[in-house]
């Protein structure tokens, strides 16, 4: 952790709600730093308190115990208006003002600085233009929001948050409802913005594989344990990713970077070129064969592609993974 780039920190933080005069603690003893120039991903199951933590950082609900410091000043000493100048937020709710153009939406990001009358000064217009350019949506600037795809709309929402010009940018599940290409594009855009604009970007996500590829820092949140923090690669090799999967018959496979069933660990002996071997193992695991082929040996060749299944004093040859699977299903 680089203390010079730390913009927000929490110490011994307990979060939750006050209900009927009683405190309902959702998570406690949270300690973390949020750093400029880094994309931080908050991961955890539904109901663990991710949204409560985000709302606490935003100042929408008070901490039950402990301290949050923003720019070396206690968060509780800021007004909500002051926080809105420091922290920009993109939530998951759909935008209902489809009659707005993209540029008009981005201009709304300047409200904390201009007030609701929205009289834009030259410096406000420059911030808007810079945000549009940073998200590469110049070609959409005069389009109405109702005309945009989900991916384009998400970029426009990010541009609005950038125009707000806070040091921290928080996004709640920014890749939800997006296809694979747009999920990757949005996450790589956020990573680039964190570094280039020197923003501290915090997102909540369930998209583990894309997060591993793009995030600088993981915060893993699970009931009853301290927040697990580190770069994804360190958490993987320390076997700490499994804190997300307690007692569910699932495990994080460090080799593939994916979540698998615990009984899918591949025990079959396969030899051959790396890529076909990986995908044959994946196909066998998907069908539940991986633990039933201990006495068999598979040999793969590429030119021509062939799969030799060797065992029980006989060899069978297949010319596709599908034909191998069909044979094994028939044999069972």
N, C-alpha and C positions, 0 to 999 in steps of 0.2 A: 504494500500500500504506500502510495506517494503522498505524504502529508501536505506537501506544497500544493498539490492539485486537489486536495480534499475540499469540497465546497459545502458538504452537508454531512453531519455525523450524529449518531445516536448512541447513547450510553445507558445501559440498564433500563431499556425502554419496555414498558408494558402498554399494550394497546387494547382497546375494546370500547364498550359503550356503557352509558349510564341508563338503566331501566328501572322505572318506579323507585328512584332513589337508591338503587343498588348498582354496584359496579359489576359488569360482566366482562371478565378478562378473556380476550381471544388469543393473545400470545404475549409472552413475557420474557424478560431478560434478553432483549434484542440489542445487539451491538453491531454497528456497521458504519462505513464511510462511503460516500458517493463521490467519485472523482471526475473532474473535468477531462475531456478528451477520451472518455471510455464509454462503451456501450455495456450496460449492466442489465442482465436478465434475471427477473424474479420468477422462480418456478416453484410450484407446489400444487397439491390437489385442491379441488374446490372445497371451500369451507374452512380452509386452514388459516385465513386471515390476510390474504394478499390485498384485497380491496380495502380492508380496514387499515392496513399499513399505509397504503397509498393515500387514503383520505387523511390519515394522521400527518403524513409528510406535507400534504397540501394545506394543512391547517384547518380542514373542515371539521374534524373532531379532535378534541384535546387528548393528549396522552394521559393515561391513567397514572403512570409513574415513570420516572426517568426523564431524560432530557434529549431534545433535538436541537442542534445548533446549525444555523444557516448563515454562512459567511461570518463565522465567529460571533454571532449574536443569537441568543435563545429564540427559537421559533415563536414562542408564546408572546414575545415582545413586538412581533410584527402584526399589523392589521391585515385582513384578507386582501385589501387593495394593494398593500405593499408586497404581499406574497405573490400576487398575480403578476407583478413586474419582475419577479425573480424566478418563478416556476411556471412554465407553460405546460398545458395538459391536453392530451387527445384521448377522449373516452370512446367507448364502443358504441354509444348510441348513434343511430342513424340520423343524418342531418335532414330535417324536414323542410328546410327553405330551398327547395329545388329551383325556385325562380331566380335565385342569386347567381351571378357569374362567379367563376373561380377567383377572379381578381377581387370582387366584392367580398367573398369569403375571407380571402387572405387579409384584406384591409381590416376586417373585424379583429384580427390579432392585435391591432394597435389601440383597441379600446382602453386598456389599462393606462395608456399614455395620453389619449385624446379625450376620454370621457365618451358617454353614449351619443353625444352630438356628432362625434366622428369627424370633426374638422381636421383633415390631414394636412400637416405642414410638410415642407419639402423633405425633411429628414424622415418623416413617416413614410412618404412615398418611396424614398430610397430603400427603407427597410423592407417594404412590400416587394419591390422589384428584386431585391437581393434574395428574398425568400423564394420567390417564384423561380429565379434562375438556379438557386441551390438545389431545388427539387426537380429541375428539368421539365417544368410544365408550362413553359412560355407559349407553346402551341395550343394550350388549353385555356389560356387566361381569359378569353372572352366567351368561352362555352358556359352554358348553364349547368348547374350541378346535376340536374335531372338527366342530362345527356351523358354523364360520365359512367364508366365502368367502376366496379368496386375498387379496383387497384388505383385508378386515376383519382377517385374521390379520396382515397387514403392519402395519396401524395398531396392533394390539395389541403387536407386537414393538417398534414405535417408542415406544409408551407405556412398555414395560418399560425401554427404554434411557433414557428421560427420567426415570423414577423413580430410576434409578441416580445421576442428578444430577451427571454429569461435565460439565466445561466444554466438552469435545469430544465430538461424536457422529459415529461412523464407520459407514457403511452400505455393504455390498458388494452392488451391483446390486439396489437395493430395488424396482425396477420390473420385474425379470425375471419372466416368466410371468403378468404382469397384462395385462388388456385396456386399450384406449386410454384409456377414461374413468378407470379406476383408476390408470393410470400418471400421468395429468395430476393427479389428485386427490392422490396421494402426494407428487409433486414440489412442488405448490403448498403442501401441508401442511408439508413440510420447509422451504421458503422462509419461510413464516410463522413457524415455530418458531425458525428461526435469528434472525430479526429480533426477535420478541416476547420470546423467552426469552434472547436475547443469547448463543446458543450458536454455537460454531464447528462447522459441519456439513460433513463431507467424505464424498462418495459416489463409488463407481466406477459407471460406466454405459456402455452402448453406445447408449443412446437419445438420439441426437444432437439430433433436432428438438425433443424435449421439454426437453432440457437447455438448448438455446439460449433457449427461452422462459422458463425459470425460474432458471437459475444466475446467481449474482453473479460468480463467477470460474471460469475454466477452467484446468486443468492438462492440457496435451496431452503425452502420453508416447509416444515413438517410439525405436526402437533407434538408437543411434549419434549422437544429437543431444541438446543440453541440453533440460531441461523447458521447454516453451513456456507462459508464464503471462500471463493478462490477462483482461479482461472479454470475453465472447463477441463483442460487437459490434466491439471493436477488432481482435480476431483475424480476424474476417471481412473487414473492410475492408482489412486489411494482407495478405490472402491467405495467412494462416498456418494456416488450417484444413486445408490440403492436406498438412501434415506427417503427418496421419493416413493418407494415401492414397498412399504413394510407389510409383510404377511399377506401378499396378494397373489402368490404363486407366480410372480413375475420377477425378472432380474434384468439389470442393465448389463449387456454384453460389451465388454471393453474392446473386443476385437472388431466388432462390426459397428459399434456406436449406436446400437439399437436396443430397444426393450424386447425381450423374448420371454417365453414361458420357461420356468426353471428346469423343466424336464426336456427342454429342446437342446440342451448342450450336445453338440455333435460328437459322437463317439465313433462314427463310421470312418474307416481308413480310406482316404481318397488321395490318389497321386495324379499329378498332371499339371498343365499350365495354370497359373494362379487365377485368372478371371473365370474360366469355366468351373474350376474347383469351387470357388466361392459361391457361384450361383447354383451349382448342383447341391451343395450343402444347404443353401437357403431353401431350395425346393423340397429337399428331404425333410428338413425341419418343419416346414409349413404343413406338410402332410403327416407329420408325426412318426416318420420312419427312422429318424436319426439314432434313436436308442435301441432299435430292433435289428440293426445290421452289423452287430459287433463281430460276427464270424465271417463277414464278407469283405472283399477288397474291391475297390473300384479304381480302374486305370483309365485315364482320359488322354486322348490324342487330339491334335487340332487339324492336321492336314493329311487325310480328311478327318473331320470331326467325328469321333466315335467314343462311346462309353462302354468299357468292358466291365461286366459284373462277374467277379471271380469268386467261387465258393462251392462247397459241396461237390468237389471234384469235377466241376463243369464251368464253362465260361459262356456267357451270353453277351451279345454285342447289340448296342442300340445307337441310333444315329440322331437322336434328339433327347432332351431331358424329358419331354412329354412321354415319349415311348417307354423310357425307363420307369417313370411314375406309373404309367398304365400297367406295366408288367408287375410291379410291386403291389399295386392295389389288387390285381387279379390273383396274385399268389397268396394274399391275405384273405 
